[in-house]
Amino acid sequence: MIPEQLKRYEGRAVEIVYIDKRNRITRRTVVVIDIQGNAASAYCLNRRAPRLFKLDRILAFSPAERRMG
């Protein structure tokens, strides 16, 4: 069900809880670029780089809190 829900946030920042390839749970803020197949293409604001996230490793997500600068 995550692909359909996450697709609504394309072009927007979301916070995700993700299990990385070393089985560590991480929290990242990403801008969703596209959802295709079993992966989400996103720009990771934590790493300041594009990343590909496997949808079955995303445990939860929510809209990112806007920060006043």
Buried (B, 14 or more C-beta within 10 A) or exposed (E): EBBEEBEEBBEEBBBBBBBEEEEEEEEBBBBBBEBEEEBBBBBBBEEEEEBEBBBEBBEEBEEBEEEEE
